[in-house]
Amino acid sequence: MKIRIIGYAGSGKTSLTIKLQEKYIIQGISLDDYLRIKDKNQRANTLNSRLSTLDSWVVEGVQVSPWTKMTFSDADLIVILDYPIYVTQFRVFKRAFKQFFDPKRSFGQKKKAIKRMFKLFKWNSRFKKRLPTIKANLYDQGATVMILEMPKDENRLHQYIKKQNRMKKHRIDRKNEARSVSTKQK
């Protein structure tokens, strides 16, 4: 199964990806890791090359850009973490707070954490305004779109994945049975 997770900064995309990775033995990929590649064409090529080598994956990131197009077009399931803005903003604050009071961090790193927090607050506000358009475009992708509005909705995601895995196993079993019958008839 190929799963694309998108949502606000602080919505839990990375945590959810790690859970899915561990529970279903699926390769997890963070789009943030590809931001180090400055050339967007090279970034897209590197990402697409990586995805094409995998039968299943979970890709997480806030990015909805041309270089991430394949993550949506090839996905079987697109998960939107559309939690209330106060939940995500609090999580961003909590993360920055932990970094700020980490005794191992320098003053410069602490200052950078606070700056980043305010950037993410602003980014989340802009994302909230763009989200209806993003959702409308995602429904045109051909993949199943699942919107999770609270962290507890994650159970619905697991039920869906388990059902899809059962259906896939059933198709494989039927295919193998048909092959077996065909071989016996020869």
Salt bridges, closest charged atoms under 4 A:
ASP82 OD2 - LYS135 NZ 2.64
ASP102 OD2 - ARG105 NE 3.79
GLU154 OE1 - LYS19 NZ 3.37
GLU154 OE2 - HIS158 NE2 3.15
ASP173 OD2 - LYS169 NZ 3.03
